[in-house]
Amino acid sequence: MRRAAPDASSLRLPGPWTHRAVSANGIRLHVAECDGGGPLVVLLHGFPEFWWAWRHQLPALADRGYRVVAADLRGYGESDKPPRGYDLWTLAGDVAGLIKALGEPRAHVVGHGWGGLVAWTVTALHPRLVLSLAAFGAPHPLAVRSAVVRDPRGQGRATAAYGAAFQLPRWPERSLRREGGARVARILSAWSGPDWVRTQDFTEAVGHYRRAIQVTGVVHSALEYYRWAARSQLRAEGRRFAAAVARTPSVPVLQVHGALDPCALLPTAAASRHWAGPEHRLDVVPGAGHFPHEESPTASTDLLAGFLTPS
């Protein structure tokens, strides 16, 4: 007998944060918030995560005096899962709407993976709302696009290793849900450095992310991010997006990248400086893979806090 899908409310994990829903850009977004009373920091997760990916940074940044909000992106967790809107134009609009709905004129925007690509896009399309940009495991969208073409045996092969199969209809959804999300565990292990996978924190993360991918609508929504990215390369929409996101940021930009990241290669991350503006910094976390904020939380949090509050 097939198991019932987990309820999205099961992802409201307890901790020193408050859960609530916020209406933004025509949808409802779930957020977890720790309010330290200062400037707003918006944290955006990647695949196959949800807001809980920032469990270490939420209280740590609040203790340093920031109002910290970790959101479930469109299609994930308790956020709405509409049938469309998984392009970076719309996702950036979600984040812009969230900042406004939280009652703040501007925010420090921090993202990992897909959340990092969204963060780069928000900074380009809605620059008045962004105080600074921090991207974890997320090169600039145009750096990725260029590297796939210019380095087919490197970034091209790395991108195809996981992204190509996600373009197929229906099968990827079934494969990610099968056996209680067992493939999510394999993805997390393959994309991480060797140290984190031996910890209890990794085991706990695997359990939560396996449950999260089984929530009704999540797996299809998550794959639509990848499918839009592939489709857009062959359409006029993709050319318009490339022109729009090429705008050089006028705010400080931090990249935090795992030295062993097998998805977004370090040379691709370094190439982002071409689109990152004059106040750009790239910090590499030794031994970490695609999830430096989870694999090396203390080092990553210190880098982020130092960037947000320069001495």
N, C-alpha and C positions, 0 to 999 in steps of 0.2 A: 504494500500500500504506500502511495506517495505521501511524503510528509508535507504538512501545511507549511507555507512560507513563513518565516519569522515576521513578526509585526515590527514596523519601523520604530515604534516606541521603545522596543527593547534596546535600541542604540542610544537611548538617553542615559548613558552611563554616569553613575554618581561621582562626585568629586567636588573640589572647591570652586565650582562654576555654577552658573544659572542657565537653564535651558529655556528658550522661548522661540516663538515664530515671528518672523518679520516679513511684511509685505513689501516686495520690491520688483519693479519691472514687470508687473502683471502676474507674478507668481508668489508663492509663500516659501520662504527660506528658513530652515531651522538653524539656529546658532547656539553656541555655548559661550558664555561671557564671564570673564573675571575683570572686575572694575577696580583698577588701582587709582582712578581719579584723574588721570592725565590724558595725553593725546591718544587718539584711536589707532589701534593696530588691528588690521583685518588679516586673518590667516586663512589661506585657501589650500585645501588638500589636493592630492593627485589620485591616480589609479593604483591599486584598488582599495583606496582608503575611504575615510569619512572624517568628520570634524575631529575625532579622537586622535588622529595622527599628531595633533599639536598638544597632547596631554601634558607634555613636559614644559612647553613654552607658555601655555596659558597662565598658570600660576606664577611662573618665574618672571615673566614680563610684567604681570600685575604687581608683583612685589617691588618692581623697579619703578612703579608709578604710572603705568600705562593702562588705558582701558582696552582690553584685549578681547577680540571676538573671533572665534573660529566657526566658520560656516560650513554647512553641507552644501556643496555645489548643486546646481540644477540636476535632477535625476538621481541624486545620492541621498542616503540616509532618510531623514524625515522631510527633506525638501520636496517640493512638487516635482512630478515626473511627467511633464507634458509630452506629446508625441513628437514635437520638434523644438528647435531652438538650441541645438548643441553645437553651433558654430561659434567661433571666437568673438564675432561681432556681438551676438546676443548674450553670451556668457559675460563679456565685459560690461554690457548694459546691466546685467544682474548685479554685479559688484558695485557699479556706480550707483544704482538704485538703492542698494543696501547701505552704502555710506550715507546717502541722503536720509534714508529712513531712520538711521540711527541718530539723526539729529546733529551730525558733525559736518563742518564745511570741507574738511580734508582728512585723509587718513594715510598712515604708513601701510602699504600693501605688500604682503608677504605671501609667496606661493611656492608650492612644491609640485614638480611634474606638470600635469595639466593645469593645476592651480597656478604654477609659475608662468605658463604660457598665457593664461588669463591675466595674470598680474602685468606682464609685459604689455599686453593689449590694452588694458585699462589705462596704463600710463601713457600710451600713445594716443588713444581715442578720447580719453577724459582727463587730460593733464591737470586741469584746475582742481581736481578732487584728490590728487596724489601728492603726499609730502615726501615720500621716498619709496623705492622699490627694492625688494629683496627676493631673489629667485634661488630656490634650492633644487638642484638637480634639473634645472630647466634653462637651457640656452635660449637666446632670443629666437623667436619663430623663424626669422629669415636666416639665422645661422644654421638652424637645423635643415631648412629647405636647401640652402647652398651646399651643405656638407653631404647630404644624401646624393647630390649630383656629382660633386667634385671628388668625393672620397667613397666610391661605391663599395670598396672592400672593407672600409672602416665603418663610418656612420651609416652608409647605405645598407650594409649587411646587418648592422645592429638594429636599425629601424625595421627592416624586413623580418628579422627574427621573431618579433612579436606582433608587429603591426599588420603584416601581410595577411596572416590567417584571420585577423579580426575583420577583414573586409568581406568574408564569406557570409551568406545569409544563414541565420538560425543556428548553424552548428556551433559557433563560438559561445552563444548564449547557453546552449545545452552543456557544453564542455565545462564552462565555469560554474554552473550550478550542480553538476553531477557529483555524487558522493559527498554531499554537504559542503560543496565549495573546495574540494581537495586541490583543484588546480590552482586556486589562489595561494595555498600554502607553498606549492612548487614555484610559483612566480615570485613570491616574496623571498624564498630561499635563493633562487637563481639570480635575483637582482640585487641581493645584499652582499656586503662583505662577509668574510668568514666568522668574525667575532660575534656579531649580534645574533646569528642563528643558533648559537649555543646557550643563549640566555633565557631566563624565565620571561623576561619582557618580550622577547620574540615569540615565545609560545603563547603568551597572552594576546599579543597582536594578531597572530594567525587565527586564533579563535574568534576574535571580534570581526576581523575582515572576512572570514569565511561566512559568518552569519550575515554580515552586511550585504554581501553580494547576492544572497538568496532572497532579500526583501523584494517583494513584487515590483517589477519595473526597473530595478536598479541595473541589472546586468545589460539589458538592452540599451538603456540610457547611456551607460558608461562606454559601450562600444560605439555608440553614435558619435562620440567625440572623435574617435579614430577614423570612422567612416567619412565624416565631414572633411577631415584633414586630407584624406586621400582624394575624395571627389573634387574638392575645391582646386586642386592643382591643375585640373584639366578644364576649368571653367573660368569665365570672365570674373566671377565672384572672387576667385583666388587671386587674380591679378590686382583687383581693386583692394583686397585685403592687404596684399604685400605692399602696395603703395601707401596705404593708410598707416600700417604698423611700422613703416620705416622712419617715422618721425623720431628724431633724436630726443631722448628725455632731457629735461632741464633740471631734474632733481637727482640727488645722489642715488647710485645703483650699486647694490651688493649682490654678488653671486657666491653661493656656498655650494661646493661641488665635491662629491665623493671621489677620491682618487681611483677607486675601482668600479665606478659606475659603468655597467655594461650596456645601458640603454642610451643615455646621452653621453657621448665620449668626451673626455676632457679637452681634446683639441677643438671640438665643436663649441664647448662652453667658452673656451678662450677666444674663439672667433667672434663671440658676441660683443666684444669691445667695440667693434666697428659700428654697432647700432646703440651703444650704451651711453654715449655722452661723455662729457669731460670728467664727471665725478664718479668714475667706475672703479670697482675693486672686485677682484676674484680671489676667494680664499678656498684652498683645497684641504679637505679633511682626510688625513691618512687612514687607510684601512677601511674606509666607508664605501658602500656601494651607492645605490640609487636613492637611499633614504637617510641622508646624513642627520636630519633632525630627529630621527628615531634611533639610528644606530649609534650616534655619538651625541646624545642630547645636551650634555653639559658644554662640550666644545661648541656645538652649533648655537646654543642659546647665548653663550658668552660672545660669540662673533656677532650675532644679531643685536644683542643689547648694546655692545660697543658701537655698532653702526648707528643704531637709533639715537644713542646718547653719546656723541663724540666728546672726548675730554678736551 
